[in-house]
Amino acid sequence: MKKLILLAMIICGTNAMTMAKQCNWIATSGDWNNASNWENAKVPTINDSVVFSGDKIDTIYIKSKAVAKSITVAEDATLTINLKSTNLTVAEDIVIKGGTFLGGGGKSVIEVGRNFIYTANHFLASGSTVVLKGDGILSGGRYNKLIMAFKDKTIELDGSIYPRSVSLQGGTLQSVKGGIKFYSDKPVLKGFDTSVTQINYIAFQPGRVCEINLPNIKTDSSINFECNHVKVNYVVTGKLEVAQGIKVFGNDNGLPTLVLNGGEIATKSIDLGLRNRSRGGVLKIISGKITVDEAVSVCNGESSTKIPETGYESLVIK
């Protein structure tokens, strides 16, 4: 009899521990860190998972530091999660399939230990910073600032992303179907020369007149230097190593110019403009060195090269 009672106590204790790993929101609206808004007055800890679903919740405000093991917003959820200027730390996954997650302003930081996955416009980054600290998958679309691919860690892109700023910390960024496109006239790229990038492409496509000074970049992918409607200069003063080739072309009468000014370019090929289209691109060499495995191709009448007779080291085509 004592054994049966002991066994029952162990089973009940195990169930209690299992239930304690998920926190359930019971209020209509309120502050994440207010215990009265949660079942059993339990605010999530770093060991607790949170799942939101249905249409019973209106708005959840995160006004001070918050943590969870994972956060899932189900497809049928209609709530809004409003992150203010604070930190949200999630040990494993954030999955947002429904509702709206407002990323907060410039002082908001979202730290994710594994996967950060969302669909459509359910996550609005605003001015927030997203930090992916472990091995995982990143999906979704637009971001303000991304810090990812830490040393000995791998981040996989589930599709293309559109950030304003990316900082790699020494790990690997990879994808079989996605890339990175910068629409900003002031894109920020850090760590692209010390991390491994095995993605489909890196692309720049600003829509206003600007000059973008490129940092040192090393990638196993391709790079497109584009622009819409306007003229843009992309200036290389450091080292640009692009394994799969470089394309320079404009959209809607835009004209991008890749300018080598004291730096070095090493790549498979350089295509200026697009073939059979009136989309021009220019390569301008002031000084420096270019090494190309295959060819520099001027693809249409709107495209050209501007290479001085003297004043630069060499143009080498292997």
BELMO-V991103 format. One record per residue. N is the residue number from 1. PHI is phi in radians with two decimals (999 if undefined). Layout:
N/PHI
N/PHI
This chain:
1/999
2/-1.09
3/-1.11
4/-1.13
5/-1.10
6/-1.08
7/-1.09
8/-1.09
9/-1.14
10/-1.13
11/-1.10
12/-1.09
13/-1.10
14/-1.11
15/-1.09
16/-1.10
17/-1.14
18/-1.12
19/-1.12
20/-1.17
21/-1.41
22/-2.14
23/-1.82
24/-2.01
25/-1.39
26/-2.09
27/-1.53
28/-1.39
29/-2.49
30/2.71
31/-1.53
32/-0.92
33/-1.54
34/-1.63
35/-1.03
36/-1.18
37/-1.50
38/-2.03
39/-1.06
40/1.07
41/0.91
42/-1.98
43/-1.30
44/-0.98
45/-1.86
46/-1.18
47/-1.78
48/-1.92
49/-1.69
50/-2.22
51/-2.21
52/-1.97
53/-2.64
54/1.36
55/-2.01
56/-1.53
57/-1.88
58/-1.67
59/-2.35
60/-1.99
61/-1.78
62/-1.89
63/-1.74
64/-2.47
65/-0.87
66/-2.35
67/-2.41
68/-2.89
69/-1.31
70/-2.70
71/-2.28
72/-2.18
73/-1.90
74/-1.20
75/-1.06
76/-1.53
77/-1.29
78/-2.05
79/-1.28
80/-2.08
81/-1.78
82/-1.97
83/-1.49
84/-1.49
85/-1.37
86/-2.71
87/-1.85
88/-2.09
89/-2.01
90/-2.15
91/-1.16
92/-2.11
93/-1.97
94/-2.02
95/-2.21
96/-2.10
97/-1.88
98/-2.53
99/1.14
100/-2.39
101/-1.97
102/-1.59
103/-1.24
104/1.56
105/-1.60
106/-1.15
107/-1.68
108/-1.50
109/-2.25
110/-1.95
111/-1.78
112/-2.18
113/-1.47
114/-2.49
115/-1.78
116/-2.19
117/-2.26
118/-2.58
119/-2.09
120/0.87
121/-1.83
122/-1.37
123/-2.07
124/-2.00
125/-1.18
126/0.90
127/-1.75
128/-1.32
129/-1.91
130/-1.89
131/-2.00
132/-1.79
133/-1.69
134/-2.29
135/-1.25
136/3.13
137/-2.00
138/-2.03
139/-2.40
140/2.02
141/-2.44
142/-1.65
143/-2.37
144/-1.49
145/-2.27
146/-2.04
147/-2.13
148/-2.77
149/0.96
150/-1.29
151/-0.91
152/1.17
153/-2.02
154/-2.23
155/-1.92
156/-1.88
157/-1.45
158/-1.43
159/-3.00
160/-1.29
161/-2.19
162/-2.32
163/-1.68
164/-1.58
165/-2.55
166/-2.33
167/-2.21
168/-1.74
169/-2.00
170/1.87
171/-1.66
172/-2.11
173/-1.99
174/-2.46
175/-2.96
176/-1.69
177/-2.49
178/-2.27
179/-2.60
180/-2.12
181/-2.16
182/-1.81
183/-1.67
184/-1.23
185/-1.47
186/-2.31
187/-1.20
188/-2.09
189/-2.21
190/-2.27
191/1.43
192/-1.35
193/-1.77
194/-2.03
195/-1.95
196/-1.75
197/-2.05
198/-2.13
199/-2.10
200/-1.20
201/-2.87
202/-2.10
203/-2.37
204/-2.09
205/-2.60
206/-1.22
207/-1.96
208/-2.43
209/-1.08
210/-2.88
211/-2.19
212/-1.92
213/-1.53
214/-1.48
215/-1.37
216/-1.13
217/-2.32
218/-2.27
219/-2.52
220/-1.43
221/-1.76
222/-1.87
223/-2.24
224/-1.88
225/-1.87
226/-2.16
227/-2.93
228/-1.98
229/1.28
230/-2.18
231/-1.77
232/-2.36
233/-1.82
234/-1.89
235/-1.85
236/-1.83
237/-1.97
238/-1.90
239/-2.03
240/-2.08
241/-1.99
242/-2.23
243/-1.14
244/-1.76
245/1.87
246/-2.13
247/-2.14
248/-2.18
249/-2.73
250/-1.74
251/-2.10
252/0.91
253/1.21
254/-1.31
255/-2.40
256/-1.54
257/-2.19
258/-1.58
259/-1.89
260/-1.73
261/-2.28
262/1.57
263/-1.77
264/-2.47
265/-2.11
266/-2.27
267/-2.76
268/-1.27
269/-2.79
270/-2.23
271/-1.89
272/-1.81
273/1.43
274/-1.95
275/-1.12
276/1.09
277/-2.38
278/-1.52
279/-2.14
280/-1.56
281/-2.69
282/-2.22
283/-1.97
284/-2.09
285/-1.91
286/-1.65
287/-2.81
288/2.18
289/-2.43
290/-2.18
291/-2.07
292/-2.16
293/-1.23
294/-2.01
295/-2.82
296/-1.76
297/-1.95
298/-1.65
299/-1.58
300/-2.76
301/-1.20
302/-1.50
303/-1.85
304/-2.86
305/-2.05
306/-2.15
307/-2.09
308/-1.24
309/-1.22
310/-2.40
311/1.84
312/-2.37
313/-1.20
314/-3.05
315/-2.07
316/-1.92
317/-1.99
318/-1.23
